[in-house]
């Protein structure tokens, strides 16, 4: 299944998906962005993280 990375916007099959620490909605990051700790922002509540 392809998902879009919330950080870089690329579609990928290799991703990490986890709940937002603020609102609990799913956050998706590609393997590359997770590895280099690119910041992300939850699209639902705006919470950001490394």
N, CA, C and O of each residue as an XYZ file, in Angstrom:
200
protein
N       0.836     -1.179      0.000
C       0.000      0.000      0.000
C       0.882      1.244      0.000
O       1.828      1.328      0.783
N       0.591      2.195     -0.852
C       1.327      3.452     -0.921
C       0.687      4.480      0.005
O      -0.536      4.591      0.084
N       1.529      5.220      0.695
C       1.065      6.328      1.532
C       1.965      7.524      1.266
O       3.118      7.369      0.863
N       1.428      8.720      1.496
C       2.200      9.950      1.318
C       2.873     10.335      2.622
O       2.248     10.334      3.683
N       4.156     10.663      2.531
C       4.918     11.144      3.680
C       4.442     12.555      4.031
O       4.320     13.406      3.150
N       4.174     12.800      5.309
C       3.712     14.122      5.744
C       4.834     15.157      5.689
O       4.565     16.359      5.679
N       6.092     14.702      5.653
C       7.218     15.628      5.623
C       7.578     16.043      4.204
O       7.612     17.235      3.896
N       7.848     15.067      3.337
C       8.313     15.389      1.986
C       7.230     15.250      0.915
O       7.403     15.736     -0.202
N       6.127     14.598      1.240
C       5.016     14.462      0.302
C       5.146     13.327     -0.698
O       4.236     13.108     -1.498
N       6.249     12.604     -0.673
C       6.445     11.508     -1.624
C       5.601     10.306     -1.239
O       5.359     10.042     -0.062
N       5.154      9.575     -2.275
C       4.461      8.319     -2.038
C       5.489      7.229     -1.799
O       6.506      7.168     -2.491
N       5.230      6.366     -0.822
C       6.186      5.325     -0.489
C       5.481      4.099      0.061
O       4.375      4.181      0.596
N       6.140      2.971     -0.081
C       5.673      1.729      0.531
C       6.384      1.491      1.859
O       5.907      0.723      2.695
N       7.520      2.149      2.050
C       8.311      2.008      3.273
C       8.109      3.252      4.127
O       8.667      4.312      3.844
N       7.307      3.109      5.170
C       6.955      4.258      5.994
C       6.754      3.846      7.443
O       6.590      2.668      7.761
N       6.773      4.841      8.301
C       6.414      4.662      9.708
C       5.089      5.385      9.913
O       4.915      6.515      9.457
N       4.163      4.735     10.595
C       2.866      5.350     10.886
C       2.640      5.260     12.386
O       2.767      4.189     12.979
N       2.308      6.380     12.990
C       2.144      6.428     14.434
C       1.110      7.492     14.785
O       0.847      8.382     13.977
N       0.519      7.413     15.981
C      -0.480      8.410     16.367
C       0.175      9.726     16.786
O       1.239      9.731     17.405
N      -0.461     10.819     16.447
C      -0.020     12.145     16.884
C      -0.083     12.190     18.408
O      -1.046     11.712     19.008
N       0.939     12.763     19.031
C       0.975     12.835     20.496
C      -0.087     13.785     21.058
O      -0.425     13.708     22.239
N      -0.608     14.672     20.220
C      -1.590     15.645     20.682
C      -3.034     15.189     20.439
O      -3.858     15.225     21.353
N      -3.343     14.757     19.201
C      -4.738     14.445     18.863
C      -5.004     12.968     18.584
O      -6.163     12.555     18.545
N      -3.957     12.161     18.389
C      -4.136     10.734     18.161
C      -4.357     10.322     16.719
O      -4.428      9.126     16.435
N      -4.469     11.277     15.789
C      -4.633     10.935     14.373
C      -3.327     10.353     13.843
O      -2.257     10.621     14.389
N      -3.414      9.556     12.780
C      -2.225      8.919     12.211
C      -1.305      9.917     11.528
O      -1.752     10.804     10.802
N      -0.009      9.753     11.776
C       1.034     10.531     11.127
C       1.868      9.531     10.316
O       2.229      8.469     10.824
N       2.170      9.867      9.064
C       2.929      8.980      8.183
C       4.218      9.676      7.762
O       4.207     10.821      7.311
N       5.331      8.959      7.920
C       6.627      9.471      7.476
C       7.343      8.390      6.685
O       7.319      7.218      7.060
N       7.983      8.787      5.584
C       8.747      7.815      4.809
C       9.988      7.398      5.593
O      10.419      8.083      6.521
N      10.540      6.275      5.202
C      11.707      5.728      5.897
C      12.866      6.731      5.898
O      13.566      6.868      6.901
N      13.066      7.424      4.788
C      14.164      8.385      4.675
C      13.984      9.558      5.649
O      14.914      9.893      6.383
N      12.805     10.181      5.664
C      12.566     11.330      6.547
C      12.660     10.934      8.013
O      13.165     11.703      8.832
N      12.180      9.741      8.353
C      12.283      9.270      9.733
C      13.751      9.072     10.118
O      14.160      9.417     11.227
N      14.537      8.516      9.195
C      15.949      8.231      9.474
C      16.743      9.506      9.720
O      17.585      9.542     10.617
N      16.490     10.552      8.937
C      17.271     11.788      9.084
C      16.565     12.814      9.976
O      17.007     13.957     10.086
N      15.479     12.401     10.602
C      14.726     13.236     11.563
C      14.221     14.543     10.976
O      14.280     15.585     11.628
N      13.717     14.490      9.728
C      13.070     15.666      9.160
C      11.830     15.980     10.005
O      11.104     15.064     10.392
N      11.581     17.246     10.291
C      10.410     17.589     11.098
C       9.104     17.307     10.349
O       9.059     17.362      9.120
N       8.061     17.012     11.092
C       6.745     16.788     10.515
C       5.727     17.641     11.248
O       5.988     18.141     12.343
N       4.556     17.803     10.628
C       3.458     18.535     11.258
C       2.177     17.741     11.038
O       1.858     17.365      9.911
N       1.446     17.488     12.116
C       0.182     16.775     12.023
C      -0.803     17.610     11.212
O      -1.017     18.781     11.527
N      -1.408     17.032     10.174
C      -2.342     17.795      9.355
C      -3.655     18.114     10.077
O      -4.389     19.011      9.663
N      -3.951     17.387     11.147
C      -5.209     17.611     11.862
C      -5.129     18.723     12.904
O      -6.021     19.567     12.989
N      -4.040     18.720     13.708
C      -3.965     19.686     14.811
C      -2.776     20.637     14.736
O      -2.715     21.611     15.487
N      -1.820     20.363     13.828
C      -0.667     21.245     13.680
C       0.497     20.932     14.599
O       1.519     21.616     14.546
N       0.370     19.907     15.448
C       1.455     19.506     16.326
C       2.677     19.130     15.467
O       2.541     18.401     14.484
N       3.854     19.622     15.834
C       5.037     19.261     15.065
C       5.997     18.460     15.923
O       5.924     18.463     17.151
N       6.903     17.773     15.235
C       7.856     16.931     15.933
C       9.057     16.617     15.053
O       9.088     16.964     13.872
N      10.029     15.963     15.639
C      11.258     15.644     14.877
C      11.096     14.469     13.946
O      12.042     14.096     13.252
